[in-house]
């Protein structure tokens, strides 16, 4: 086994020993041409929604994000 593979194996073993496990997730590919348009489409739907519950949910989410300091 080469040095890099050995280091990776040891690192992963340490992570497992600390109680973690590897997880693979699938996320949208933001590089695809239609991704931006789909974001806009969904934003327009949310903006024109006449649902008070949805408005409240979105407003709370935006406020929490803004208040967390994690959004720049």
mmCIF file of the N, C-alpha and C atoms, coordinates in Angstrom:
data_MODEL
# 
_entry.id   MODEL 
# 
loop_
_atom_site.group_PDB 
_atom_site.id 
_atom_site.type_symbol 
_atom_site.label_atom_id 
_atom_site.label_alt_id 
_atom_site.label_comp_id 
_atom_site.label_asym_id 
_atom_site.label_entity_id 
_atom_site.label_seq_id 
_atom_site.pdbx_PDB_ins_code 
_atom_site.Cartn_x 
_atom_site.Cartn_y 
_atom_site.Cartn_z 
_atom_site.occupancy 
_atom_site.B_iso_or_equiv 
_atom_site.pdbx_formal_charge 
_atom_site.auth_seq_id 
_atom_site.auth_comp_id 
_atom_site.auth_asym_id 
_atom_site.auth_atom_id 
_atom_site.pdbx_PDB_model_num 
ATOM 1   N N  . UNK A 1 1  ? 0.853   -1.173 0.000   1.00 0.00 ? 1  UNK A N  1 
ATOM 2   C CA . UNK A 1 1  ? 0.000   0.000  0.000   1.00 0.00 ? 1  UNK A CA 1 
ATOM 3   C C  . UNK A 1 1  ? 0.903   1.242  0.000   1.00 0.00 ? 1  UNK A C  1 
ATOM 4   N N  . UNK A 1 2  ? 0.566   2.251  -0.805  1.00 0.00 ? 2  UNK A N  1 
ATOM 5   C CA . UNK A 1 2  ? 1.410   3.443  -0.849  1.00 0.00 ? 2  UNK A CA 1 
ATOM 6   C C  . UNK A 1 2  ? 1.166   4.335  0.370   1.00 0.00 ? 2  UNK A C  1 
ATOM 7   N N  . UNK A 1 3  ? 2.010   5.342  0.544   1.00 0.00 ? 3  UNK A N  1 
ATOM 8   C CA . UNK A 1 3  ? 1.958   6.191  1.738   1.00 0.00 ? 3  UNK A CA 1 
ATOM 9   C C  . UNK A 1 3  ? 0.639   6.944  1.868   1.00 0.00 ? 3  UNK A C  1 
ATOM 10  N N  . UNK A 1 4  ? 0.146   7.462  0.762   1.00 0.00 ? 4  UNK A N  1 
ATOM 11  C CA . UNK A 1 4  ? -1.105  8.221  0.814   1.00 0.00 ? 4  UNK A CA 1 
ATOM 12  C C  . UNK A 1 4  ? -2.262  7.318  1.227   1.00 0.00 ? 4  UNK A C  1 
ATOM 13  N N  . UNK A 1 5  ? -2.372  6.167  0.594   1.00 0.00 ? 5  UNK A N  1 
ATOM 14  C CA . UNK A 1 5  ? -3.452  5.234  0.917   1.00 0.00 ? 5  UNK A CA 1 
ATOM 15  C C  . UNK A 1 5  ? -3.365  4.787  2.369   1.00 0.00 ? 5  UNK A C  1 
ATOM 16  N N  . UNK A 1 6  ? -2.153  4.603  2.864   1.00 0.00 ? 6  UNK A N  1 
ATOM 17  C CA . UNK A 1 6  ? -1.966  4.192  4.252   1.00 0.00 ? 6  UNK A CA 1 
ATOM 18  C C  . UNK A 1 6  ? -2.411  5.297  5.210   1.00 0.00 ? 6  UNK A C  1 
ATOM 19  N N  . UNK A 1 7  ? -2.070  6.544  4.888   1.00 0.00 ? 7  UNK A N  1 
ATOM 20  C CA . UNK A 1 7  ? -2.494  7.677  5.721   1.00 0.00 ? 7  UNK A CA 1 
ATOM 21  C C  . UNK A 1 7  ? -4.018  7.809  5.728   1.00 0.00 ? 7  UNK A C  1 
ATOM 22  N N  . UNK A 1 8  ? -4.620  7.653  4.570   1.00 0.00 ? 8  UNK A N  1 
ATOM 23  C CA . UNK A 1 8  ? -6.079  7.748  4.469   1.00 0.00 ? 8  UNK A CA 1 
ATOM 24  C C  . UNK A 1 8  ? -6.728  6.642  5.286   1.00 0.00 ? 8  UNK A C  1 
ATOM 25  N N  . UNK A 1 9  ? -6.211  5.431  5.171   1.00 0.00 ? 9  UNK A N  1 
ATOM 26  C CA . UNK A 1 9  ? -6.749  4.301  5.926   1.00 0.00 ? 9  UNK A CA 1 
ATOM 27  C C  . UNK A 1 9  ? -6.656  4.562  7.427   1.00 0.00 ? 9  UNK A C  1 
ATOM 28  N N  . UNK A 1 10 ? -5.508  5.054  7.880   1.00 0.00 ? 10 UNK A N  1 
ATOM 29  C CA . UNK A 1 10 ? -5.327  5.342  9.308   1.00 0.00 ? 10 UNK A CA 1 
ATOM 30  C C  . UNK A 1 10 ? -6.267  6.453  9.772   1.00 0.00 ? 10 UNK A C  1 
ATOM 31  N N  . UNK A 1 11 ? -6.400  7.475  8.955   1.00 0.00 ? 11 UNK A N  1 
ATOM 32  C CA . UNK A 1 11 ? -7.290  8.586  9.305   1.00 0.00 ? 11 UNK A CA 1 
ATOM 33  C C  . UNK A 1 11 ? -8.731  8.101  9.424   1.00 0.00 ? 11 UNK A C  1 
ATOM 34  N N  . UNK A 1 12 ? -9.159  7.310  8.476   1.00 0.00 ? 12 UNK A N  1 
ATOM 35  C CA . UNK A 1 12 ? -10.527 6.781  8.522   1.00 0.00 ? 12 UNK A CA 1 
ATOM 36  C C  . UNK A 1 12 ? -10.724 5.873  9.723   1.00 0.00 ? 12 UNK A C  1 
ATOM 37  N N  . UNK A 1 13 ? -9.707  5.106  10.052  1.00 0.00 ? 13 UNK A N  1 
ATOM 38  C CA . UNK A 1 13 ? -9.787  4.227  11.214  1.00 0.00 ? 13 UNK A CA 1 
ATOM 39  C C  . UNK A 1 13 ? -9.930  5.063  12.497  1.00 0.00 ? 13 UNK A C  1 
ATOM 40  N N  . UNK A 1 14 ? -9.198  6.169  12.591  1.00 0.00 ? 14 UNK A N  1 
ATOM 41  C CA . UNK A 1 14 ? -9.310  7.047  13.757  1.00 0.00 ? 14 UNK A CA 1 
ATOM 42  C C  . UNK A 1 14 ? -10.707 7.656  13.850  1.00 0.00 ? 14 UNK A C  1 
ATOM 43  N N  . UNK A 1 15 ? -11.243 8.047  12.716  1.00 0.00 ? 15 UNK A N  1 
ATOM 44  C CA . UNK A 1 15 ? -12.599 8.598  12.712  1.00 0.00 ? 15 UNK A CA 1 
ATOM 45  C C  . UNK A 1 15 ? -13.608 7.563  13.199  1.00 0.00 ? 15 UNK A C  1 
ATOM 46  N N  . UNK A 1 16 ? -13.475 6.338  12.727  1.00 0.00 ? 16 UNK A N  1 
ATOM 47  C CA . UNK A 1 16 ? -14.387 5.272  13.164  1.00 0.00 ? 16 UNK A CA 1 
ATOM 48  C C  . UNK A 1 16 ? -14.254 5.028  14.662  1.00 0.00 ? 16 UNK A C  1 
ATOM 49  N N  . UNK A 1 17 ? -13.009 5.058  15.149  1.00 0.00 ? 17 UNK A N  1 
ATOM 50  C CA . UNK A 1 17 ? -12.771 4.828  16.578  1.00 0.00 ? 17 UNK A CA 1 
ATOM 51  C C  . UNK A 1 17 ? -13.364 5.955  17.429  1.00 0.00 ? 17 UNK A C  1 
ATOM 52  N N  . UNK A 1 18 ? -13.526 7.129  16.847  1.00 0.00 ? 18 UNK A N  1 
ATOM 53  C CA . UNK A 1 18 ? -14.119 8.242  17.587  1.00 0.00 ? 18 UNK A CA 1 
ATOM 54  C C  . UNK A 1 18 ? -15.648 8.233  17.496  1.00 0.00 ? 18 UNK A C  1 
ATOM 55  N N  . UNK A 1 19 ? -16.208 7.206  16.861  1.00 0.00 ? 19 UNK A N  1 
ATOM 56  C CA . UNK A 1 19 ? -17.659 7.063  16.815  1.00 0.00 ? 19 UNK A CA 1 
ATOM 57  C C  . UNK A 1 19 ? -18.309 7.553  15.540  1.00 0.00 ? 19 UNK A C  1 
ATOM 58  N N  . UNK A 1 20 ? -17.515 7.888  14.539  1.00 0.00 ? 20 UNK A N  1 
ATOM 59  C CA . UNK A 1 20 ? -18.072 8.355  13.270  1.00 0.00 ? 20 UNK A CA 1 
ATOM 60  C C  . UNK A 1 20 ? -18.115 7.218  12.258  1.00 0.00 ? 20 UNK A C  1 
ATOM 61  N N  . UNK A 1 21 ? -18.946 7.400  11.253  1.00 0.00 ? 21 UNK A N  1 
ATOM 62  C CA . UNK A 1 21 ? -19.002 6.428  10.167  1.00 0.00 ? 21 UNK A CA 1 
ATOM 63  C C  . UNK A 1 21 ? -19.141 7.179  8.851   1.00 0.00 ? 21 UNK A C  1 
ATOM 64  N N  . UNK A 1 22 ? -18.630 6.613  7.768   1.00 0.00 ? 22 UNK A N  1 
ATOM 65  C CA . UNK A 1 22 ? -18.741 7.291  6.473   1.00 0.00 ? 22 UNK A CA 1 
ATOM 66  C C  . UNK A 1 22 ? -20.162 7.194  5.929   1.00 0.00 ? 22 UNK A C  1 
ATOM 67  N N  . UNK A 1 23 ? -20.596 8.274  5.299   1.00 0.00 ? 23 UNK A N  1 
ATOM 68  C CA . UNK A 1 23 ? -21.924 8.324  4.695   1.00 0.00 ? 23 UNK A CA 1 
ATOM 69  C C  . UNK A 1 23 ? -21.793 8.978  3.329   1.00 0.00 ? 23 UNK A C  1 
ATOM 70  N N  . UNK A 1 24 ? -22.399 8.377  2.326   1.00 0.00 ? 24 UNK A N  1 
ATOM 71  C CA . UNK A 1 24 ? -22.406 8.969  0.992   1.00 0.00 ? 24 UNK A CA 1 
ATOM 72  C C  . UNK A 1 24 ? -23.780 9.579  0.760   1.00 0.00 ? 24 UNK A C  1 
ATOM 73  N N  . UNK A 1 25 ? -23.787 10.833 0.328   1.00 0.00 ? 25 UNK A N  1 
ATOM 74  C CA . UNK A 1 25 ? -25.060 11.479 0.024   1.00 0.00 ? 25 UNK A CA 1 
ATOM 75  C C  . UNK A 1 25 ? -25.025 12.009 -1.399  1.00 0.00 ? 25 UNK A C  1 
ATOM 76  N N  . UNK A 1 26 ? -26.190 12.111 -1.981  1.00 0.00 ? 26 UNK A N  1 
ATOM 77  C CA . UNK A 1 26 ? -26.322 12.649 -3.330  1.00 0.00 ? 26 UNK A CA 1 
ATOM 78  C C  . UNK A 1 26 ? -26.952 14.025 -3.222  1.00 0.00 ? 26 UNK A C  1 
ATOM 79  N N  . UNK A 1 27 ? -26.342 14.986 -3.846  1.00 0.00 ? 27 UNK A N  1 
ATOM 80  C CA . UNK A 1 27 ? -26.837 16.366 -3.810  1.00 0.00 ? 27 UNK A CA 1 
ATOM 81  C C  . UNK A 1 27 ? -27.005 16.872 -5.233  1.00 0.00 ? 27 UNK A C  1 
ATOM 82  N N  . UNK A 1 28 ? -27.823 17.899 -5.422  1.00 0.00 ? 28 UNK A N  1 
ATOM 83  C CA . UNK A 1 28 ? -27.986 18.452 -6.771  1.00 0.00 ? 28 UNK A CA 1 
ATOM 84  C C  . UNK A 1 28 ? -26.649 18.953 -7.319  1.00 0.00 ? 28 UNK A C  1 
ATOM 85  N N  . UNK A 1 29 ? -26.441 18.747 -8.595  1.00 0.00 ? 29 UNK A N  1 
ATOM 86  C CA . UNK A 1 29 ? -25.222 19.215 -9.253  1.00 0.00 ? 29 UNK A CA 1 
ATOM 87  C C  . UNK A 1 29 ? -25.439 20.662 -9.674  1.00 0.00 ? 29 UNK A C  1 
ATOM 88  N N  . UNK A 1 30 ? -24.856 21.574 -8.922  1.00 0.00 ? 30 UNK A N  1 
ATOM 89  C CA . UNK A 1 30 ? -25.054 23.002 -9.178  1.00 0.00 ? 30 UNK A CA 1 
ATOM 90  C C  . UNK A 1 30 ? -24.371 23.471 -10.452 1.00 0.00 ? 30 UNK A C  1 
ATOM 91  N N  . UNK A 1 31 ? -23.577 22.604 -11.065 1.00 0.00 ? 31 UNK A N  1 
ATOM 92  C CA . UNK A 1 31 ? -22.886 22.977 -12.308 1.00 0.00 ? 31 UNK A CA 1 
ATOM 93  C C  . UNK A 1 31 ? -23.746 22.752 -13.543 1.00 0.00 ? 31 UNK A C  1 
ATOM 94  N N  . UNK A 1 32 ? -24.834 22.032 -13.406 1.00 0.00 ? 32 UNK A N  1 
ATOM 95  C CA . UNK A 1 32 ? -25.685 21.759 -14.557 1.00 0.00 ? 32 UNK A CA 1 
ATOM 96  C C  . UNK A 1 32 ? -26.392 23.028 -15.012 1.00 0.00 ? 32 UNK A C  1 
ATOM 97  N N  . UNK A 1 33 ? -26.581 23.184 -16.317 1.00 0.00 ? 33 UNK A N  1 
ATOM 98  C CA . UNK A 1 33 ? -27.177 24.412 -16.854 1.00 0.00 ? 33 UNK A CA 1 
ATOM 99  C C  . UNK A 1 33 ? -28.578 24.710 -16.309 1.00 0.00 ? 33 UNK A C  1 
ATOM 100 N N  . UNK A 1 34 ? -29.371 23.696 -16.079 1.00 0.00 ? 34 UNK A N  1 
ATOM 101 C CA . UNK A 1 34 ? -30.750 23.943 -15.655 1.00 0.00 ? 34 UNK A CA 1 
ATOM 102 C C  . UNK A 1 34 ? -30.889 24.205 -14.156 1.00 0.00 ? 34 UNK A C  1 
ATOM 103 N N  . UNK A 1 35 ? -29.826 24.055 -13.395 1.00 0.00 ? 35 UNK A N  1 
ATOM 104 C CA . UNK A 1 35 ? -29.921 24.221 -11.942 1.00 0.00 ? 35 UNK A CA 1 
ATOM 105 C C  . UNK A 1 35 ? -30.361 25.638 -11.566 1.00 0.00 ? 35 UNK A C  1 
ATOM 106 N N  . UNK A 1 36 ? -29.727 26.643 -12.158 1.00 0.00 ? 36 UNK A N  1 
ATOM 107 C CA . UNK A 1 36 ? -30.047 28.037 -11.831 1.00 0.00 ? 36 UNK A CA 1 
ATOM 108 C C  . UNK A 1 36 ? -31.504 28.357 -12.165 1.00 0.00 ? 36 UNK A C  1 
ATOM 109 N N  . UNK A 1 37 ? -31.954 27.898 -13.328 1.00 0.00 ? 37 UNK A N  1 
ATOM 110 C CA . UNK A 1 37 ? -33.338 28.177 -13.719 1.00 0.00 ? 37 UNK A CA 1 
ATOM 111 C C  . UNK A 1 37 ? -34.322 27.476 -12.785 1.00 0.00 ? 37 UNK A C  1 
ATOM 112 N N  . UNK A 1 38 ? -33.998 26.275 -12.347 1.00 0.00 ? 38 UNK A N  1 
ATOM 113 C CA . UNK A 1 38 ? -34.877 25.569 -11.410 1.00 0.00 ? 38 UNK A CA 1 
ATOM 114 C C  . UNK A 1 38 ? -34.940 26.307 -10.072 1.00 0.00 ? 38 UNK A C  1 
ATOM 115 N N  . UNK A 1 39 ? -33.821 26.848 -9.622  1.00 0.00 ? 39 UNK A N  1 
ATOM 116 C CA . UNK A 1 39 ? -33.826 27.650 -8.388  1.00 0.00 ? 39 UNK A CA 1 
ATOM 117 C C  . UNK A 1 39 ? -34.727 28.861 -8.549  1.00 0.00 ? 39 UNK A C  1 
ATOM 118 N N  . UNK A 1 40 ? -34.615 29.515 -9.685  1.00 0.00 ? 40 UNK A N  1 
ATOM 119 C CA . UNK A 1 40 ? -35.462 30.683 -9.945  1.00 0.00 ? 40 UNK A CA 1 
ATOM 120 C C  . UNK A 1 40 ? -36.940 30.294 -9.997  1.00 0.00 ? 40 UNK A C  1 
ATOM 121 N N  . UNK A 1 41 ? -37.229 29.179 -10.657 1.00 0.00 ? 41 UNK A N  1 
ATOM 122 C CA . UNK A 1 41 ? -38.617 28.717 -10.766 1.00 0.00 ? 41 UNK A CA 1 
ATOM 123 C C  . UNK A 1 41 ? -39.209 28.470 -9.382  1.00 0.00 ? 41 UNK A C  1 
ATOM 124 N N  . UNK A 1 42 ? -38.462 27.775 -8.539  1.00 0.00 ? 42 UNK A N  1 
ATOM 125 C CA . UNK A 1 42 ? -38.958 27.474 -7.199  1.00 0.00 ? 42 UNK A CA 1 
ATOM 126 C C  . UNK A 1 42 ? -39.082 28.738 -6.349  1.00 0.00 ? 42 UNK A C  1 
ATOM 127 N N  . UNK A 1 43 ? -38.161 29.667 -6.537  1.00 0.00 ? 43 UNK A N  1 
ATOM 128 C CA . UNK A 1 43 ? -38.233 30.937 -5.803  1.00 0.00 ? 43 UNK A CA 1 
ATOM 129 C C  . UNK A 1 43 ? -39.468 31.726 -6.209  1.00 0.00 ? 43 UNK A C  1 
ATOM 130 N N  . UNK A 1 44 ? -39.765 31.732 -7.520  1.00 0.00 ? 44 UNK A N  1 
ATOM 131 C CA . UNK A 1 44 ? -40.960 32.431 -7.995  1.00 0.00 ? 44 UNK A CA 1 
ATOM 132 C C  . UNK A 1 44 ? -42.226 31.801 -7.418  1.00 0.00 ? 44 UNK A C  1 
ATOM 133 N N  . UNK A 1 45 ? -42.252 30.477 -7.370  1.00 0.00 ? 45 UNK A N  1 
ATOM 134 C CA . UNK A 1 45 ? -43.409 29.790 -6.785  1.00 0.00 ? 45 UNK A CA 1 
ATOM 135 C C  . UNK A 1 45 ? -43.584 30.173 -5.319  1.00 0.00 ? 45 UNK A C  1 
ATOM 136 N N  . UNK A 1 46 ? -42.485 30.195 -4.593  1.00 0.00 ? 46 UNK A N  1 
ATOM 137 C CA . UNK A 1 46 ? -42.555 30.552 -3.176  1.00 0.00 ? 46 UNK A CA 1 
ATOM 138 C C  . UNK A 1 46 ? -42.984 32.004 -3.005  1.00 0.00 ? 46 UNK A C  1 
ATOM 139 N N  . UNK A 1 47 ? -42.492 32.872 -3.890  1.00 0.00 ? 47 UNK A N  1 
ATOM 140 C CA . UNK A 1 47 ? -42.805 34.295 -3.800  1.00 0.00 ? 47 UNK A CA 1 
ATOM 141 C C  . UNK A 1 47 ? -44.283 34.567 -4.076  1.00 0.00 ? 47 UNK A C  1 
ATOM 142 N N  . UNK A 1 48 ? -44.872 33.805 -4.972  1.00 0.00 ? 48 UNK A N  1 
ATOM 143 C CA . UNK A 1 48 ? -46.265 34.048 -5.348  1.00 0.00 ? 48 UNK A CA 1 
ATOM 144 C C  . UNK A 1 48 ? -47.252 33.189 -4.563  1.00 0.00 ? 48 UNK A C  1 
ATOM 145 N N  . UNK A 1 49 ? -46.744 32.367 -3.664  1.00 0.00 ? 49 UNK A N  1 
ATOM 146 C CA . UNK A 1 49 ? -47.625 31.497 -2.877  1.00 0.00 ? 49 UNK A CA 1 
ATOM 147 C C  . UNK A 1 49 ? -48.538 32.342 -1.999  1.00 0.00 ? 49 UNK A C  1 
ATOM 148 N N  . UNK A 1 50 ? -49.772 31.963 -1.941  1.00 0.00 ? 50 UNK A N  1 
ATOM 149 C CA . UNK A 1 50 ? -50.756 32.666 -1.115  1.00 0.00 ? 50 UNK A CA 1 
ATOM 150 C C  . UNK A 1 50 ? -50.998 31.900 0.185   1.00 0.00 ? 50 UNK A C  1 
ATOM 151 N N  . UNK A 1 51 ? -50.007 31.179 0.613   1.00 0.00 ? 51 UNK A N  1 
ATOM 152 C CA . UNK A 1 51 ? -50.132 30.334 1.794   1.00 0.00 ? 51 UNK A CA 1 
ATOM 153 C C  . UNK A 1 51 ? -49.422 31.008 2.972   1.00 0.00 ? 51 UNK A C  1 
ATOM 154 N N  . UNK A 1 52 ? -50.169 31.458 3.948   1.00 0.00 ? 52 UNK A N  1 
ATOM 155 C CA . UNK A 1 52 ? -49.613 32.163 5.107   1.00 0.00 ? 52 UNK A CA 1 
ATOM 156 C C  . UNK A 1 52 ? -48.612 31.284 5.853   1.00 0.00 ? 52 UNK A C  1 
ATOM 157 N N  . UNK A 1 53 ? -48.902 29.993 5.938   1.00 0.00 ? 53 UNK A N  1 
ATOM 158 C CA . UNK A 1 53 ? -48.013 29.073 6.643   1.00 0.00 ? 53 UNK A CA 1 
ATOM 159 C C  . UNK A 1 53 ? -46.654 28.986 5.943   1.00 0.00 ? 53 UNK A C  1 
ATOM 160 N N  . UNK A 1 54 ? -46.673 28.927 4.604   1.00 0.00 ? 54 UNK A N  1 
ATOM 161 C CA . UNK A 1 54 ? -45.425 28.894 3.838   1.00 0.00 ? 54 UNK A CA 1 
ATOM 162 C C  . UNK A 1 54 ? -44.662 30.199 4.004   1.00 0.00 ? 54 UNK A C  1 
ATOM 163 N N  . UNK A 1 55 ? -45.376 31.320 3.947   1.00 0.00 ? 55 UNK A N  1 
ATOM 164 C CA . UNK A 1 55 ? -44.735 32.625 4.142   1.00 0.00 ? 55 UNK A CA 1 
ATOM 165 C C  . UNK A 1 55 ? -44.037 32.694 5.498   1.00 0.00 ? 55 UNK A C  1 
ATOM 166 N N  . UNK A 1 56 ? -44.719 32.239 6.525   1.00 0.00 ? 56 UNK A N  1 
ATOM 167 C CA . UNK A 1 56 ? -44.155 32.267 7.872   1.00 0.00 ? 56 UNK A CA 1 
ATOM 168 C C  . UNK A 1 56 ? -42.931 31.367 7.963   1.00 0.00 ? 56 UNK A C  1 
ATOM 169 N N  . UNK A 1 57 ? -43.015 30.192 7.380   1.00 0.00 ? 57 UNK A N  1 
ATOM 170 C CA . UNK A 1 57 ? -41.892 29.260 7.391   1.00 0.00 ? 57 UNK A CA 1 
ATOM 171 C C  . UNK A 1 57 ? -40.675 29.871 6.701   1.00 0.00 ? 57 UNK A C  1 
ATOM 172 N N  . UNK A 1 58 ? -40.873 30.428 5.512   1.00 0.00 ? 58 UNK A N  1 
ATOM 173 C CA . UNK A 1 58 ? -39.763 31.030 4.777   1.00 0.00 ? 58 UNK A CA 1 
ATOM 174 C C  . UNK A 1 58 ? -39.188 32.233 5.513   1.00 0.00 ? 58 UNK A C  1 
ATOM 175 N N  . UNK A 1 59 ? -40.051 33.063 6.050   1.00 0.00 ? 59 UNK A N  1 
ATOM 176 C CA . UNK A 1 59 ? -39.588 34.247 6.780   1.00 0.00 ? 59 UNK A CA 1 
ATOM 177 C C  . UNK A 1 59 ? -38.766 33.850 8.003   1.00 0.00 ? 59 UNK A C  1 
ATOM 178 N N  . UNK A 1 60 ? -39.243 32.857 8.742   1.00 0.00 ? 60 UNK A N  1 
ATOM 179 C CA . UNK A 1 60 ? -38.502 32.385 9.916   1.00 0.00 ? 60 UNK A CA 1 
ATOM 180 C C  . UNK A 1 60 ? -37.158 31.785 9.526   1.00 0.00 ? 60 UNK A C  1 
ATOM 181 N N  . UNK A 1 61 ? -37.130 31.018 8.451   1.00 0.00 ? 61 UNK A N  1 
ATOM 182 C CA . UNK A 1 61 ? -35.878 30.409 8.003   1.00 0.00 ? 61 UNK A CA 1 
ATOM 183 C C  . UNK A 1 61 ? -34.865 31.479 7.607   1.00 0.00 ? 61 UNK A C  1 
ATOM 184 N N  . UNK A 1 62 ? -35.315 32.487 6.876   1.00 0.00 ? 62 UNK A N  1 
ATOM 185 C CA . UNK A 1 62 ? -34.420 33.572 6.457   1.00 0.00 ? 62 UNK A CA 1 
ATOM 186 C C  . UNK A 1 62 ? -33.916 34.344 7.669   1.00 0.00 ? 62 UNK A C  1 
ATOM 187 N N  . UNK A 1 63 ? -34.797 34.639 8.604   1.00 0.00 ? 63 UNK A N  1 
ATOM 188 C CA . UNK A 1 63 ? -34.390 35.370 9.807   1.00 0.00 ? 63 UNK A CA 1 
ATOM 189 C C  . UNK A 1 63 ? -33.403 34.577 10.648  1.00 0.00 ? 63 UNK A C  1 
ATOM 190 N N  . UNK A 1 64 ? -33.639 33.287 10.807  1.00 0.00 ? 64 UNK A N  1 
ATOM 191 C CA . UNK A 1 64 ? -32.717 32.449 11.573  1.00 0.00 ? 64 UNK A CA 1 
ATOM 192 C C  . UNK A 1 64 ? -31.354 32.404 10.903  1.00 0.00 ? 64 UNK A C  1 
ATOM 193 N N  . UNK A 1 65 ? -31.349 32.290 9.600   1.00 0.00 ? 65 UNK A N  1 
ATOM 194 C CA . UNK A 1 65 ? -30.089 32.258 8.866   1.00 0.00 ? 65 UNK A CA 1 
ATOM 195 C C  . UNK A 1 65 ? -29.352 33.587 9.008   1.00 0.00 ? 65 UNK A C  1 
ATOM 196 N N  . UNK A 1 66 ? -30.072 34.685 8.889   1.00 0.00 ? 66 UNK A N  1 
ATOM 197 C CA . UNK A 1 66 ? -29.455 36.007 9.008   1.00 0.00 ? 66 UNK A CA 1 
ATOM 198 C C  . UNK A 1 66 ? -28.932 36.239 10.425  1.00 0.00 ? 66 UNK A C  1 
ATOM 199 N N  . UNK A 1 67 ? -29.672 35.790 11.424  1.00 0.00 ? 67 UNK A N  1 
ATOM 200 C CA . UNK A 1 67 ? -29.277 35.994 12.819  1.00 0.00 ? 67 UNK A CA 1 
ATOM 201 C C  . UNK A 1 67 ? -28.127 35.095 13.249  1.00 0.00 ? 67 UNK A C  1 
ATOM 202 N N  . UNK A 1 68 ? -27.909 33.996 12.530  1.00 0.00 ? 68 UNK A N  1 
ATOM 203 C CA . UNK A 1 68 ? -26.878 33.042 12.939  1.00 0.00 ? 68 UNK A CA 1 
ATOM 204 C C  . UNK A 1 68 ? -25.475 33.552 12.663  1.00 0.00 ? 68 UNK A C  1 
ATOM 205 N N  . UNK A 1 69 ? -25.345 34.517 11.760  1.00 0.00 ? 69 UNK A N  1 
ATOM 206 C CA . UNK A 1 69 ? -24.023 35.012 11.395  1.00 0.00 ? 69 UNK A CA 1 
ATOM 207 C C  . UNK A 1 69 ? -23.314 34.120 10.397  1.00 0.00 ? 69 UNK A C  1 
ATOM 208 N N  . UNK A 1 70 ? -23.966 33.034 9.980   1.00 0.00 ? 70 UNK A N  1 
ATOM 209 C CA . UNK A 1 70 ? -23.357 32.105 9.029   1.00 0.00 ? 70 UNK A CA 1 
ATOM 210 C C  . UNK A 1 70 ? -23.549 32.539 7.585   1.00 0.00 ? 70 UNK A C  1 
ATOM 211 N N  . UNK A 1 71 ? -24.408 33.503 7.350   1.00 0.00 ? 71 UNK A N  1 
ATOM 212 C CA . UNK A 1 71 ? -24.711 33.939 5.987   1.00 0.00 ? 71 UNK A CA 1 
ATOM 213 C C  . UNK A 1 71 ? -23.963 35.229 5.704   1.00 0.00 ? 71 UNK A C  1 
ATOM 214 N N  . UNK A 1 72 ? -23.249 35.243 4.619   1.00 0.00 ? 72 UNK A N  1 
ATOM 215 C CA . UNK A 1 72 ? -22.507 36.457 4.245   1.00 0.00 ? 72 UNK A CA 1 
ATOM 216 C C  . UNK A 1 72 ? -22.998 36.981 2.933   1.00 0.00 ? 72 UNK A C  1 
# 
